[in-house]
Every structure is written in C-alpha cells, then in structure tokens.
Amino acid sequence: MKPSLPLSNADSAENNVRQQTTQRVALVGMGVNIILVIAQILGGIFTHSQALIADAMHTLSDLVGDVIVLFAAHHAGKKADADHPYGHGRIETLATVVLGLLLSGVAVVILLQAWGRLMGEAPLVVPDASAMFFAGLAILGKEGLYQYTVRVAKKIRSPLLKASAWHHRSDAFSSVLVLVAIAGTQFGYAWLDAVAAIIIAIMILYMALQLLLESTRELVDTGLAPEESNKIIEYIHTLPGVEDLHLLRTRKMGGNVFADAHIQVASHISVSEGHKIAEYVTHQLESHFPEVTDVTVHIDPEDDETGEISVDLPSRQEVIQALQAQPLAQGLQTSIHHLVMHYLDGKIELEVYLQTTPPPALLRDFKQACTQLPYLGSVKFYTEIAY
C-alpha cells in the first residue's frame, strides 16, 4: 500500500535550496580554479617550472569537473515528471561517475609522467626558488575549496559535491608534490619529484576508485549498509500498529534513500485502518531519517514471506457465485447485508452480516453449504442493529 501524497511545499523548497547550494559551490570552485590556473601558468613560465605548468593542467581538470557539477545540479534538481516518476537524482549519480573517471585519468597521467622522470626518460628541470610561492598559493586555494565543499556536501548529503571536494583535495596533493619537488631540486634531490608524484598519483587513484565504486553501486540499486538498514528496521518495530516487519528494501538516488517496507498488522483490522498505519509509518520514517525521502509501505495481515498461501484462493465474486449456487445457502440470501472475507492461513474466513435475525435452521443450512467449499474456513454471523 503506497499512500498517495503530493510533493509538499516544504519538500519542494528543500529541493530548490539543495540545487541552489550545489550551483553556488560549483561557481565558487570555478572562480578559484580560474585564478589558480592563471597564477600557476604565469608562475611556471616566469620561474621555468615545468611542474607548476603541469599542476596548472591538473587544476584545469577541476574546471571541467565544476562544469559537470553545474550541469548535474541543474538537471538533477528538476521535479518528477511522467517520464521520471522518481525524479532526476540519477543524473547526480552519473555525474559522480564522470568525476571519478576524471580523477582516475588525472592519476594515471601523473603516474606515467612521474615514472618517466624517475627512469630518466624526461630531462630534470631545476626551477627558480620563487616557484615555491606559487605552489604554496595553490595548496592554500585548493585545500580551502576542499574544506568548504566537503562541509556543504555533508550538510545537504550530496555525493556529487563529496566527489568534487576530493577532486579539490587531489589538486592540493598535487600542489604539495610540486612544492616538495621544487624544494628538493634546490638541495640537489631531483629524484624526489618523481617519487612524490608516484605516491600522490596512487592516493588519487585510490580515491577515484572509491568514488566510482560507491556511485556504480548506487546505479545498480545497491541497498543501504546492514547497520543502516537495521536502524530503520528497529525503529519500525517500535511504531504503534506494527505487529512485525518481514521485508525492508532500500536504494539510494543522489543524496536520498528510497525504502520499501512490508509490515504485518493485526489480521482483522479494516482496510482504512491499515492505510492509516501505512501513512503513519511513512511519515515517521521520513521525519526520523531525513535521508529517507520516499517510502512505500505494504500492509500484510500475516507473514507472506513464508509462502504465497492465499494466491490460489478464489476472488470475492467467485466466492459469492459459488455460495449462490449452493441450494442450502439460498434461504439466507435475502437476509445478508454484506460479507467480509479474511484471506488468512490458506483459507477464507467468512463474516456474514445480516439485516435481521433469521431462524437457526437457515444459519445451520448456510454453514452446511459452506462446508461444501473447501477453501472456506470459519463462518461467523453478525446481526446489524440500527439506532
């Protein structure tokens, strides 16, 4: 049972704030990266530092990443529509994959270049000592961007901004490498450049693989970690009206979590009460777990995980037609107001609501007719009293 609830104004406002925040972070990153690229290129040219120029190319890759972030934030923040009933959050996940691939490419390039220098395939460059100033400036700029971006990413639960933050930090590591390399050349340790480059490249590649693993798991609808799912399961068990929970499925989309819960309720409650319990569970989950933004609650009168024990039982219309065809059931037909059927334990429990109190013989005949239908279990009679 899925309560049909429209997107509230609060939810819509939250989505808009999330989109605007992501775009603002991307614009700040673009501005800082443009300044750093210009400073590093000019610094590399005037100080004769090839490492600074190479690091500028690394920083330039962040600009591409920021453009991807802006694109994803614009499209992922769109409301759900007929073609995308669950929204456009997968765009953010896909963009995270692209950023992970970009990080991987940068790591491989740095690794190959550093290995070439270590093996003597490229000439060593001894830059002017003033190049260390530009490397230090890049470190401060990139680390500042990382701290700012990762703080916002945690606040709005955005894996895309988290990926972008680590991209900023990978550039900071690269700049540390440049600083160490330049300092090393000043003291005659030219080989330090290549060794540091290989270490940083491996670290960047590791981070990239982690991002790729996380985002691709999300694309194939991998559920929450067991400890996170257990927290939701334990909480559902505490809610009034819930007798048991025998199935919980989760999947992530961007910074949100979708959940499907099969809860067991008392077997003889009304449909409307079951729906009320489902609405209550949905509301409580979304309130207690902010990352859970869409909940589908399936109501069960018994544990249907033990088998589809009611799937072959006849429908209401088929039961009524079968009773009407029984001669012994004919005498009670005019007194029946309505029937309530409970599909439980592989049988149909029948509740017969009567307009008046008929003779006992008619009740016995009706019960005898019910015994001819093997799928019927208990039969109970109720007389309605009007005030």
MOBEL-V160834 format. One record per run of one state. SS is the DSSP state (H for helix, E for strand, L for the rest). FROM is the first residue (numbers start at 1). LEN is the number of residues. If there is no record, write none. Layout:
ss = <SS/SS>
from = <FROM/FROM>
len = <LEN/LEN>
//
This chain:
ss = <L/H/L/H/L/H/L/H/L/H/L/H/L/H/L/E/L/E/L/H/L/E/L/H/L/H/L/H/E/L/E/L/H/L/E/L>
from = <1/9/48/50/77/89/119/131/157/159/187/191/220/226/238/244/254/256/265/271/289/292/301/304/307/316/325/327/336/345/347/355/360/371/376/384>
len = <8/39/2/27/12/30/12/26/2/28/4/29/6/12/6/10/2/9/6/18/3/9/3/3/9/9/2/9/9/2/8/5/11/5/8/4>
//
